[in-house]
Amino acid sequence: MPVSDRARLYWRRTRSMTLWLLLLWFTVTFSAIFFARQLSVYTFLGWPISFFMAAQGSILIFVGIIAFYGWRMQRLDDAYNNNDES
């Protein structure tokens, strides 16, 4: 079964977005742990940034990543599926 150019473009954009989001996830997770001592001199809402990231900040960023992924995938699905049906 030949794969159309539109399907290739759809999967290329999906893979690219997924890789960037995974890179963001890894960066947030790794930097909060690896640079905890260096980040502890900075404060956010009265808490050392390393503590804030471990307690709440990372989770908020992860929820944001999931929300962005869902929103963006819906837009990609709409853009590529609507044109196939017409």
Distance bins in CASP14 RR format, pairs under 12 A and 6 or more apart:
PFRMAT RR
TARGET T0000
AUTHOR 0000-0000-0000
RMODE 2
METHOD distances of the structure
MODEL  1
1 7 0 0 0 0 0 1 0 0 0 0 0
2 8 0 0 0 0 0 1 0 0 0 0 0
3 9 0 0 0 0 0 1 0 0 0 0 0
3 10 0 0 0 0 0 1 0 0 0 0 0
3 11 0 0 0 0 1 0 0 0 0 0 0
3 12 0 0 0 0 0 1 0 0 0 0 0
4 10 0 0 0 0 1 0 0 0 0 0 0
4 11 0 0 0 0 0 1 0 0 0 0 0
4 80 0 0 0 0 1 0 0 0 0 0 0
4 83 0 0 0 0 0 1 0 0 0 0 0
4 84 0 0 0 0 1 0 0 0 0 0 0
5 11 0 0 0 0 0 1 0 0 0 0 0
5 12 0 0 0 0 0 1 0 0 0 0 0
5 80 0 0 0 0 0 1 0 0 0 0 0
6 12 0 0 0 0 0 1 0 0 0 0 0
6 13 0 0 0 0 0 1 0 0 0 0 0
6 76 0 0 0 0 0 1 0 0 0 0 0
6 79 0 0 0 0 1 0 0 0 0 0 0
6 80 1 0 0 1 0 0 0 0 0 0 0
6 81 0 0 0 0 1 0 0 0 0 0 0
6 82 0 0 0 0 0 1 0 0 0 0 0
6 83 1 0 0 1 0 0 0 0 0 0 0
6 84 1 0 0 1 0 0 0 0 0 0 0
7 13 0 0 0 0 0 1 0 0 0 0 0
7 14 0 0 0 0 0 1 0 0 0 0 0
7 76 0 0 0 0 0 1 0 0 0 0 0
7 80 1 0 0 1 0 0 0 0 0 0 0
7 81 0 0 0 0 0 1 0 0 0 0 0
7 83 0 0 0 0 0 1 0 0 0 0 0
7 84 0 0 0 0 1 0 0 0 0 0 0
8 14 0 0 0 0 0 1 0 0 0 0 0
8 15 0 0 0 0 0 1 0 0 0 0 0
8 80 0 0 0 0 0 1 0 0 0 0 0
9 15 0 0 0 0 0 1 0 0 0 0 0
9 16 0 0 0 0 0 1 0 0 0 0 0
9 76 0 0 0 0 1 0 0 0 0 0 0
9 79 0 0 0 0 1 0 0 0 0 0 0
9 80 1 0 0 1 0 0 0 0 0 0 0
9 83 0 0 0 0 0 1 0 0 0 0 0
10 16 0 0 0 0 0 1 0 0 0 0 0
10 17 0 0 0 0 0 1 0 0 0 0 0
10 73 0 0 0 0 0 1 0 0 0 0 0
10 75 0 0 0 0 0 1 0 0 0 0 0
10 76 1 0 0 1 0 0 0 0 0 0 0
10 77 0 0 0 0 1 0 0 0 0 0 0
10 78 0 0 0 0 0 1 0 0 0 0 0
10 79 0 0 0 0 1 0 0 0 0 0 0
10 80 1 0 1 0 0 0 0 0 0 0 0
10 81 0 0 0 0 1 0 0 0 0 0 0
10 83 0 0 0 0 0 1 0 0 0 0 0
10 84 0 0 0 0 1 0 0 0 0 0 0
11 17 0 0 0 0 0 1 0 0 0 0 0
11 18 0 0 0 0 0 1 0 0 0 0 0
11 73 0 0 0 0 0 1 0 0 0 0 0
11 76 0 0 0 0 1 0 0 0 0 0 0
11 80 0 0 0 0 1 0 0 0 0 0 0
12 18 0 0 0 0 0 1 0 0 0 0 0
12 19 0 0 0 0 0 1 0 0 0 0 0
12 76 0 0 0 0 0 1 0 0 0 0 0
12 80 0 0 0 0 0 1 0 0 0 0 0
13 19 0 0 0 0 0 1 0 0 0 0 0
13 20 0 0 0 0 0 1 0 0 0 0 0
13 72 0 0 0 0 1 0 0 0 0 0 0
13 73 0 0 0 0 1 0 0 0 0 0 0
13 75 0 0 0 0 0 1 0 0 0 0 0
13 76 1 0 0 1 0 0 0 0 0 0 0
13 77 0 0 0 0 0 1 0 0 0 0 0
13 79 0 0 0 0 1 0 0 0 0 0 0
13 80 0 0 0 0 1 0 0 0 0 0 0
14 20 0 0 0 0 0 1 0 0 0 0 0
14 21 0 0 0 0 0 1 0 0 0 0 0
14 69 0 0 0 0 1 0 0 0 0 0 0
14 70 0 0 0 0 0 1 0 0 0 0 0
14 72 0 0 0 0 1 0 0 0 0 0 0
14 73 1 0 0 1 0 0 0 0 0 0 0
14 75 0 0 0 0 0 1 0 0 0 0 0
14 76 1 0 0 1 0 0 0 0 0 0 0
14 77 0 0 0 0 1 0 0 0 0 0 0
14 79 0 0 0 0 0 1 0 0 0 0 0
14 80 0 0 0 0 1 0 0 0 0 0 0
15 21 0 0 0 0 0 1 0 0 0 0 0
15 22 0 0 0 0 0 1 0 0 0 0 0
15 73 0 0 0 0 0 1 0 0 0 0 0
15 76 0 0 0 0 0 1 0 0 0 0 0
16 22 0 0 0 0 0 1 0 0 0 0 0
16 23 0 0 0 0 0 1 0 0 0 0 0
16 72 0 0 0 0 0 1 0 0 0 0 0
16 76 0 0 0 0 0 1 0 0 0 0 0
17 23 0 0 0 0 0 1 0 0 0 0 0
17 24 0 0 0 0 0 1 0 0 0 0 0
17 65 0 0 0 0 0 1 0 0 0 0 0
17 68 0 0 0 0 1 0 0 0 0 0 0
17 69 1 0 0 1 0 0 0 0 0 0 0
17 70 0 0 0 0 0 1 0 0 0 0 0
17 71 0 0 0 0 0 1 0 0 0 0 0
17 72 1 0 1 0 0 0 0 0 0 0 0
17 73 1 0 0 1 0 0 0 0 0 0 0
17 75 0 0 0 0 0 1 0 0 0 0 0
17 76 1 0 0 1 0 0 0 0 0 0 0
18 24 0 0 0 0 0 1 0 0 0 0 0
18 25 0 0 0 0 0 1 0 0 0 0 0
18 65 0 0 0 0 0 1 0 0 0 0 0
18 68 0 0 0 0 0 1 0 0 0 0 0
18 69 1 0 0 1 0 0 0 0 0 0 0
18 70 0 0 0 0 0 1 0 0 0 0 0
18 72 0 0 0 0 1 0 0 0 0 0 0
18 73 0 0 0 0 1 0 0 0 0 0 0
18 76 0 0 0 0 0 1 0 0 0 0 0
19 25 0 0 0 0 0 1 0 0 0 0 0
19 26 0 0 0 0 0 1 0 0 0 0 0
19 69 0 0 0 0 0 1 0 0 0 0 0
20 26 0 0 0 0 0 1 0 0 0 0 0
20 27 0 0 0 0 0 1 0 0 0 0 0
20 65 0 0 0 0 1 0 0 0 0 0 0
20 68 0 0 0 0 0 1 0 0 0 0 0
20 69 0 0 0 0 0 1 0 0 0 0 0
20 72 0 0 0 0 0 1 0 0 0 0 0
21 27 0 0 0 0 0 1 0 0 0 0 0
21 28 0 0 0 0 0 1 0 0 0 0 0
21 61 0 0 0 0 0 1 0 0 0 0 0
21 62 0 0 0 0 0 1 0 0 0 0 0
21 64 0 0 0 0 1 0 0 0 0 0 0
21 65 1 0 1 0 0 0 0 0 0 0 0
21 66 0 0 0 0 1 0 0 0 0 0 0
21 67 0 0 0 0 0 1 0 0 0 0 0
21 68 1 0 0 1 0 0 0 0 0 0 0
21 69 1 0 1 0 0 0 0 0 0 0 0
21 70 0 0 0 0 0 1 0 0 0 0 0
21 71 0 0 0 0 0 1 0 0 0 0 0
21 72 0 0 0 0 1 0 0 0 0 0 0
21 73 0 0 0 0 0 1 0 0 0 0 0
22 28 0 0 0 0 0 1 0 0 0 0 0
22 29 0 0 0 0 0 1 0 0 0 0 0
22 30 0 0 0 0 0 1 0 0 0 0 0
22 62 0 0 0 0 0 1 0 0 0 0 0
22 65 0 0 0 0 1 0 0 0 0 0 0
22 69 0 0 0 0 0 1 0 0 0 0 0
23 29 0 0 0 0 0 1 0 0 0 0 0
23 30 0 0 0 0 0 1 0 0 0 0 0
23 31 0 0 0 0 0 1 0 0 0 0 0
23 65 0 0 0 0 0 1 0 0 0 0 0
24 30 0 0 0 0 0 1 0 0 0 0 0
24 31 0 0 0 0 0 1 0 0 0 0 0
24 58 0 0 0 0 0 1 0 0 0 0 0
24 61 1 0 0 1 0 0 0 0 0 0 0
24 62 0 0 0 0 1 0 0 0 0 0 0
24 64 0 0 0 0 1 0 0 0 0 0 0
24 65 1 0 0 1 0 0 0 0 0 0 0
24 66 0 0 0 0 0 1 0 0 0 0 0
24 68 0 0 0 0 1 0 0 0 0 0 0
24 69 0 0 0 0 0 1 0 0 0 0 0
25 31 0 0 0 0 0 1 0 0 0 0 0
25 32 0 0 0 0 0 1 0 0 0 0 0
25 58 0 0 0 0 1 0 0 0 0 0 0
25 59 0 0 0 0 0 1 0 0 0 0 0
25 61 0 0 0 0 1 0 0 0 0 0 0
25 62 1 0 0 1 0 0 0 0 0 0 0
25 63 0 0 0 0 0 1 0 0 0 0 0
25 64 0 0 0 0 0 1 0 0 0 0 0
25 65 1 0 1 0 0 0 0 0 0 0 0
25 66 0 0 0 0 1 0 0 0 0 0 0
25 68 0 0 0 0 0 1 0 0 0 0 0
25 69 0 0 0 0 0 1 0 0 0 0 0
26 32 0 0 0 0 0 1 0 0 0 0 0
26 33 0 0 0 0 0 1 0 0 0 0 0
26 34 0 0 0 0 0 1 0 0 0 0 0
26 58 0 0 0 0 0 1 0 0 0 0 0
26 61 0 0 0 0 0 1 0 0 0 0 0
26 62 0 0 0 0 0 1 0 0 0 0 0
26 65 0 0 0 0 0 1 0 0 0 0 0
27 33 0 0 0 0 0 1 0 0 0 0 0
27 34 0 0 0 0 0 1 0 0 0 0 0
27 35 0 0 0 0 0 1 0 0 0 0 0
27 53 0 0 0 0 0 1 0 0 0 0 0
27 58 0 0 0 0 0 1 0 0 0 0 0
27 61 0 0 0 0 1 0 0 0 0 0 0
27 65 0 0 0 0 0 1 0 0 0 0 0
28 34 0 0 0 0 0 1 0 0 0 0 0
28 35 0 0 0 0 0 1 0 0 0 0 0
28 39 0 0 0 0 0 1 0 0 0 0 0
28 53 1 0 0 1 0 0 0 0 0 0 0
28 54 0 0 0 0 0 1 0 0 0 0 0
28 57 0 0 0 0 1 0 0 0 0 0 0
28 58 1 0 1 0 0 0 0 0 0 0 0
28 59 0 0 0 0 0 1 0 0 0 0 0
28 60 0 0 0 0 1 0 0 0 0 0 0
28 61 1 0 1 0 0 0 0 0 0 0 0
28 62 1 0 0 1 0 0 0 0 0 0 0
28 63 0 0 0 0 0 1 0 0 0 0 0
28 64 0 0 0 0 0 1 0 0 0 0 0
28 65 0 0 0 0 1 0 0 0 0 0 0
29 35 0 0 0 0 0 1 0 0 0 0 0
29 36 0 0 0 0 0 1 0 0 0 0 0
29 53 0 0 0 0 1 0 0 0 0 0 0
29 54 0 0 0 0 0 1 0 0 0 0 0
29 57 0 0 0 0 0 1 0 0 0 0 0
29 58 1 0 0 1 0 0 0 0 0 0 0
29 59 0 0 0 0 0 1 0 0 0 0 0
29 61 0 0 0 0 1 0 0 0 0 0 0
29 62 0 0 0 0 1 0 0 0 0 0 0
29 65 0 0 0 0 0 1 0 0 0 0 0
30 36 0 0 0 0 0 1 0 0 0 0 0
30 53 0 0 0 0 0 1 0 0 0 0 0
30 58 0 0 0 0 0 1 0 0 0 0 0
31 38 0 0 0 0 1 0 0 0 0 0 0
31 39 1 0 0 1 0 0 0 0 0 0 0
31 49 0 0 0 0 0 1 0 0 0 0 0
31 50 0 0 0 0 1 0 0 0 0 0 0
31 53 0 0 0 0 1 0 0 0 0 0 0
31 54 0 0 0 0 0 1 0 0 0 0 0
31 57 0 0 0 0 0 1 0 0 0 0 0
31 58 0 0 0 0 1 0 0 0 0 0 0
31 61 0 0 0 0 0 1 0 0 0 0 0
32 38 0 0 0 0 0 1 0 0 0 0 0
32 39 1 0 0 1 0 0 0 0 0 0 0
32 40 0 0 0 0 0 1 0 0 0 0 0
32 44 0 0 0 0 0 1 0 0 0 0 0
32 48 0 0 0 0 0 1 0 0 0 0 0
32 49 0 0 0 0 1 0 0 0 0 0 0
32 50 1 0 0 1 0 0 0 0 0 0 0
32 51 0 0 0 0 1 0 0 0 0 0 0
32 52 0 0 0 0 1 0 0 0 0 0 0
32 53 1 1 0 0 0 0 0 0 0 0 0
32 54 1 0 0 1 0 0 0 0 0 0 0
32 55 0 0 0 0 0 1 0 0 0 0 0
32 56 0 0 0 0 0 1 0 0 0 0 0
32 57 0 0 0 0 1 0 0 0 0 0 0
32 58 1 0 1 0 0 0 0 0 0 0 0
32 59 0 0 0 0 0 1 0 0 0 0 0
32 60 0 0 0 0 0 1 0 0 0 0 0
32 61 0 0 0 0 1 0 0 0 0 0 0
32 62 0 0 0 0 0 1 0 0 0 0 0
33 39 0 0 0 0 1 0 0 0 0 0 0
33 50 0 0 0 0 1 0 0 0 0 0 0
33 53 0 0 0 0 1 0 0 0 0 0 0
33 54 1 0 0 1 0 0 0 0 0 0 0
33 58 0 0 0 0 1 0 0 0 0 0 0
34 50 0 0 0 0 0 1 0 0 0 0 0
34 53 0 0 0 0 0 1 0 0 0 0 0
35 41 0 0 0 0 0 1 0 0 0 0 0
35 42 0 0 0 0 0 1 0 0 0 0 0
35 48 0 0 0 0 0 1 0 0 0 0 0
35 49 0 0 0 0 1 0 0 0 0 0 0
35 50 1 0 0 1 0 0 0 0 0 0 0
35 53 0 0 0 0 1 0 0 0 0 0 0
35 54 0 0 0 0 0 1 0 0 0 0 0
36 42 0 0 0 0 0 1 0 0 0 0 0
36 48 0 0 0 0 1 0 0 0 0 0 0
36 49 0 0 0 0 1 0 0 0 0 0 0
36 50 1 0 1 0 0 0 0 0 0 0 0
36 51 0 0 0 0 1 0 0 0 0 0 0
36 52 0 0 0 0 0 1 0 0 0 0 0
36 53 0 0 0 0 1 0 0 0 0 0 0
36 54 1 0 0 1 0 0 0 0 0 0 0
36 58 0 0 0 0 0 1 0 0 0 0 0
37 48 0 0 0 0 1 0 0 0 0 0 0
37 49 0 0 0 0 0 1 0 0 0 0 0
37 50 1 0 0 1 0 0 0 0 0 0 0
37 51 0 0 0 0 0 1 0 0 0 0 0
38 48 0 0 0 0 0 1 0 0 0 0 0
38 49 0 0 0 0 1 0 0 0 0 0 0
38 50 0 0 0 0 1 0 0 0 0 0 0
39 47 0 0 0 0 0 1 0 0 0 0 0
39 48 1 0 0 1 0 0 0 0 0 0 0
39 49 1 0 1 0 0 0 0 0 0 0 0
39 50 1 0 1 0 0 0 0 0 0 0 0
39 51 0 0 0 0 1 0 0 0 0 0 0
39 52 0 0 0 0 1 0 0 0 0 0 0
39 53 1 0 0 1 0 0 0 0 0 0 0
39 54 0 0 0 0 0 1 0 0 0 0 0
39 57 0 0 0 0 0 1 0 0 0 0 0
40 47 0 0 0 0 1 0 0 0 0 0 0
40 48 1 0 1 0 0 0 0 0 0 0 0
40 49 1 0 0 1 0 0 0 0 0 0 0
40 50 1 0 1 0 0 0 0 0 0 0 0
40 51 1 0 0 1 0 0 0 0 0 0 0
40 52 0 0 0 0 0 1 0 0 0 0 0
40 53 0 0 0 0 0 1 0 0 0 0 0
40 54 0 0 0 0 0 1 0 0 0 0 0
41 48 1 0 0 1 0 0 0 0 0 0 0
41 49 0 0 0 0 1 0 0 0 0 0 0
41 50 0 0 0 0 1 0 0 0 0 0 0
41 51 0 0 0 0 0 1 0 0 0 0 0
42 48 1 0 0 1 0 0 0 0 0 0 0
42 49 1 0 1 0 0 0 0 0 0 0 0
42 50 0 0 0 0 1 0 0 0 0 0 0
42 51 0 0 0 0 0 1 0 0 0 0 0
42 52 0 0 0 0 1 0 0 0 0 0 0
42 53 0 0 0 0 0 1 0 0 0 0 0
43 49 1 0 0 1 0 0 0 0 0 0 0
43 50 0 0 0 0 0 1 0 0 0 0 0
43 51 0 0 0 0 1 0 0 0 0 0 0
43 52 0 0 0 0 1 0 0 0 0 0 0
43 53 0 0 0 0 0 1 0 0 0 0 0
44 50 0 0 0 0 1 0 0 0 0 0 0
44 51 0 0 0 0 1 0 0 0 0 0 0
44 52 1 0 1 0 0 0 0 0 0 0 0
44 53 0 0 0 0 1 0 0 0 0 0 0
44 54 0 0 0 0 0 1 0 0 0 0 0
44 55 0 0 0 0 0 1 0 0 0 0 0
44 56 0 0 0 0 1 0 0 0 0 0 0
44 57 0 0 0 0 1 0 0 0 0 0 0
44 60 0 0 0 0 0 1 0 0 0 0 0
45 51 0 0 0 0 0 1 0 0 0 0 0
45 52 1 0 0 1 0 0 0 0 0 0 0
45 53 0 0 0 0 0 1 0 0 0 0 0
45 55 0 0 0 0 0 1 0 0 0 0 0
45 56 0 0 0 0 1 0 0 0 0 0 0
45 57 0 0 0 0 0 1 0 0 0 0 0
45 60 0 0 0 0 0 1 0 0 0 0 0
46 52 0 0 0 0 1 0 0 0 0 0 0
47 53 0 0 0 0 1 0 0 0 0 0 0
47 54 0 0 0 0 1 0 0 0 0 0 0
47 55 1 0 0 1 0 0 0 0 0 0 0
47 56 0 0 0 0 1 0 0 0 0 0 0
47 57 0 0 0 0 1 0 0 0 0 0 0
48 54 0 0 0 0 1 0 0 0 0 0 0
48 55 0 0 0 0 0 1 0 0 0 0 0
49 55 0 0 0 0 0 1 0 0 0 0 0
49 56 0 0 0 0 0 1 0 0 0 0 0
49 57 0 0 0 0 1 0 0 0 0 0 0
49 58 0 0 0 0 0 1 0 0 0 0 0
50 57 0 0 0 0 0 1 0 0 0 0 0
50 58 0 0 0 0 0 1 0 0 0 0 0
51 57 0 0 0 0 1 0 0 0 0 0 0
51 58 0 0 0 0 0 1 0 0 0 0 0
52 58 0 0 0 0 1 0 0 0 0 0 0
52 59 0 0 0 0 0 1 0 0 0 0 0
52 60 0 0 0 0 1 0 0 0 0 0 0
52 61 0 0 0 0 0 1 0 0 0 0 0
53 59 0 0 0 0 1 0 0 0 0 0 0
53 60 0 0 0 0 1 0 0 0 0 0 0
53 61 0 0 0 0 1 0 0 0 0 0 0
53 62 0 0 0 0 0 1 0 0 0 0 0
56 62 0 0 0 0 0 1 0 0 0 0 0
56 63 0 0 0 0 0 1 0 0 0 0 0
57 63 0 0 0 0 1 0 0 0 0 0 0
57 64 0 0 0 0 0 1 0 0 0 0 0
58 64 0 0 0 0 0 1 0 0 0 0 0
58 65 0 0 0 0 0 1 0 0 0 0 0
59 65 0 0 0 0 0 1 0 0 0 0 0
59 66 0 0 0 0 0 1 0 0 0 0 0
60 66 0 0 0 0 0 1 0 0 0 0 0
60 67 0 0 0 0 0 1 0 0 0 0 0
61 67 0 0 0 0 0 1 0 0 0 0 0
61 68 0 0 0 0 0 1 0 0 0 0 0
62 68 0 0 0 0 0 1 0 0 0 0 0
62 69 0 0 0 0 0 1 0 0 0 0 0
63 69 0 0 0 0 0 1 0 0 0 0 0
63 70 0 0 0 0 0 1 0 0 0 0 0
64 70 0 0 0 0 1 0 0 0 0 0 0
64 71 0 0 0 0 1 0 0 0 0 0 0
64 72 0 0 0 0 0 1 0 0 0 0 0
65 71 0 0 0 0 0 1 0 0 0 0 0
65 72 0 0 0 0 0 1 0 0 0 0 0
66 72 0 0 0 0 0 1 0 0 0 0 0
66 73 0 0 0 0 0 1 0 0 0 0 0
67 73 0 0 0 0 0 1 0 0 0 0 0
67 74 0 0 0 0 0 1 0 0 0 0 0
68 74 0 0 0 0 0 1 0 0 0 0 0
68 75 0 0 0 0 0 1 0 0 0 0 0
69 75 0 0 0 0 0 1 0 0 0 0 0
69 76 0 0 0 0 0 1 0 0 0 0 0
70 76 0 0 0 0 1 0 0 0 0 0 0
70 77 0 0 0 0 1 0 0 0 0 0 0
70 78 0 0 0 0 0 1 0 0 0 0 0
71 77 0 0 0 0 0 1 0 0 0 0 0
71 78 0 0 0 0 0 1 0 0 0 0 0
72 78 0 0 0 0 0 1 0 0 0 0 0
72 79 0 0 0 0 0 1 0 0 0 0 0
73 79 0 0 0 0 0 1 0 0 0 0 0
73 80 0 0 0 0 0 1 0 0 0 0 0
73 81 0 0 0 0 0 1 0 0 0 0 0
74 80 0 0 0 0 0 1 0 0 0 0 0
74 81 0 0 0 0 0 1 0 0 0 0 0
74 82 0 0 0 0 0 1 0 0 0 0 0
75 81 0 0 0 0 0 1 0 0 0 0 0
75 82 0 0 0 0 0 1 0 0 0 0 0
76 82 0 0 0 0 0 1 0 0 0 0 0
76 83 0 0 0 0 0 1 0 0 0 0 0
77 83 0 0 0 0 0 1 0 0 0 0 0
77 84 0 0 0 0 0 1 0 0 0 0 0
77 85 0 0 0 0 0 1 0 0 0 0 0
78 84 0 0 0 0 0 1 0 0 0 0 0
78 85 0 0 0 0 0 1 0 0 0 0 0
80 86 0 0 0 0 0 1 0 0 0 0 0
END
